[in-house]
Each structure stands twice: as C-alpha cells, then as structure tokens.
Amino acid sequence: MSSLRLIGSARFRPLRNLWMLEELGVPYVHEPVRPRSAEANASNPFGKVPTLIDGEFTIYESVAINTYLGDK
C-alpha cells in the first residue's frame, strides 16, 4: 500500500495534484472529499482541500504539494 494519500475532490484544486501524481507515476491513494466536510476537517484544521499525507508528514495547498512531489 502507498504511503501517499491525497485528500480532496478532483472538482476542486486537488485536480492539480492528481495530475502531478499521475504524471510522476507514483502509487497513491485518493480520497475524494469536499471542502469543509468532516473528512476534510479531520486532515486539515481549516477544512480545506487538498491535503497530502506522506507517512507522518502532512502538507496543504496544491502548489506546495506539487513542489514537494517534484522535489521528492
């Protein structure tokens, strides 16, 4: 199982991150949740999406996530 987990619906900004993950060809788990939902609030204190969880590391904001993925 992949250690990368992307939280957020592709109808919003997480689309950028889904595209990046697919281009990189890395395994990941996608949880399509809406902003401000209970699931989004559980992963981000502001209830925003996207959120990327990589093991114990959590990062927010689509551009920051793509930079992290590119550097990784």
C-alpha positions as a Markdown table, in Angstrom:
| # | Residue | x | y | z |
|---|---|---|---|---|
| 1 | Met | 0.0 | 0.0 | 0.0 |
| 2 | Ser | 1.2 | 3.5 | -0.8 |
| 3 | Ser | 2.3 | 5.9 | 1.9 |
| 4 | Leu | 0.9 | 8.9 | -0.2 |
| 5 | Arg | -2.7 | 9.8 | 0.5 |
| 6 | Leu | -4.3 | 12.7 | -1.3 |
| 7 | Ile | -7.5 | 14.1 | 0.3 |
| 8 | Gly | -9.8 | 16.3 | -1.8 |
| 9 | Ser | -12.2 | 16.1 | -4.7 |
| 10 | Ala | -10.9 | 16.4 | -8.3 |
| 11 | Arg | -13.7 | 19.0 | -8.8 |
| 12 | Phe | -11.5 | 21.5 | -6.9 |
| 13 | Arg | -7.8 | 22.4 | -6.6 |
| 14 | Pro | -6.7 | 18.8 | -5.9 |
| 15 | Leu | -7.1 | 18.1 | -9.6 |
| 16 | Arg | -3.6 | 19.7 | -10.0 |
| 17 | Asn | -2.2 | 17.2 | -7.5 |
| 18 | Leu | -3.9 | 14.2 | -9.1 |
| 19 | Trp | -2.5 | 15.2 | -12.4 |
| 20 | Met | 1.0 | 15.5 | -10.9 |
| 21 | Leu | 0.8 | 12.2 | -9.2 |
| 22 | Glu | -0.3 | 10.5 | -12.4 |
| 23 | Glu | 2.5 | 12.2 | -14.4 |
| 24 | Leu | 5.1 | 11.0 | -11.9 |
| 25 | Gly | 3.6 | 7.5 | -11.9 |
| 26 | Val | 3.9 | 7.1 | -8.1 |
| 27 | Pro | 1.4 | 5.0 | -6.2 |
| 28 | Tyr | -1.1 | 6.9 | -4.1 |
| 29 | Val | -4.5 | 6.7 | -2.5 |
| 30 | His | -7.1 | 9.3 | -3.4 |
| 31 | Glu | -9.9 | 10.2 | -1.0 |
| 32 | Pro | -12.4 | 12.4 | -2.9 |
| 33 | Val | -13.8 | 14.6 | -0.2 |
| 34 | Arg | -15.4 | 18.0 | -0.4 |
| 35 | Pro | -14.0 | 21.1 | 1.4 |
| 36 | Arg | -15.3 | 21.7 | 4.9 |
| 37 | Ser | -16.6 | 18.1 | 5.2 |
| 38 | Ala | -15.9 | 16.0 | 8.3 |
| 39 | Glu | -13.2 | 14.2 | 6.4 |
| 40 | Ala | -11.5 | 17.4 | 5.2 |
| 41 | Asn | -11.7 | 18.8 | 8.8 |
| 42 | Ala | -10.0 | 15.7 | 10.1 |
| 43 | Ser | -7.0 | 16.1 | 7.9 |
| 44 | Asn | -6.7 | 19.9 | 7.8 |
| 45 | Pro | -7.6 | 22.2 | 10.7 |
| 46 | Phe | -9.2 | 24.7 | 8.3 |
| 47 | Gly | -11.2 | 22.0 | 6.4 |
| 48 | Lys | -9.6 | 22.9 | 3.1 |
| 49 | Val | -8.5 | 20.6 | 0.3 |
| 50 | Pro | -6.1 | 19.3 | -0.9 |
| 51 | Thr | -4.1 | 17.7 | 1.8 |
| 52 | Leu | -1.3 | 15.3 | 1.1 |
| 53 | Ile | -0.3 | 12.8 | 3.8 |
| 54 | Asp | 3.1 | 11.1 | 3.3 |
| 55 | Gly | 3.6 | 8.7 | 6.2 |
| 56 | Glu | 3.8 | 11.1 | 9.3 |
| 57 | Phe | 4.2 | 14.2 | 7.1 |
| 58 | Thr | 1.2 | 16.3 | 6.2 |
| 59 | Ile | 1.2 | 19.2 | 3.7 |
| 60 | Tyr | -1.6 | 21.6 | 2.5 |
| 61 | Glu | -2.1 | 23.8 | -0.6 |
| 62 | Ser | -1.9 | 22.5 | -4.1 |
| 63 | Val | 1.2 | 24.3 | -5.3 |
| 64 | Ala | 3.1 | 23.4 | -2.1 |
| 65 | Ile | 2.1 | 19.8 | -2.6 |
| 66 | Asn | 3.2 | 19.7 | -6.3 |
| 67 | Thr | 6.6 | 21.3 | -5.3 |
| 68 | Tyr | 7.0 | 18.7 | -2.6 |
| 69 | Leu | 6.2 | 15.9 | -5.0 |
| 70 | Gly | 8.6 | 17.3 | -7.6 |
| 71 | Asp | 11.4 | 17.5 | -5.1 |
| 72 | Lys | 10.7 | 14.1 | -3.8 |
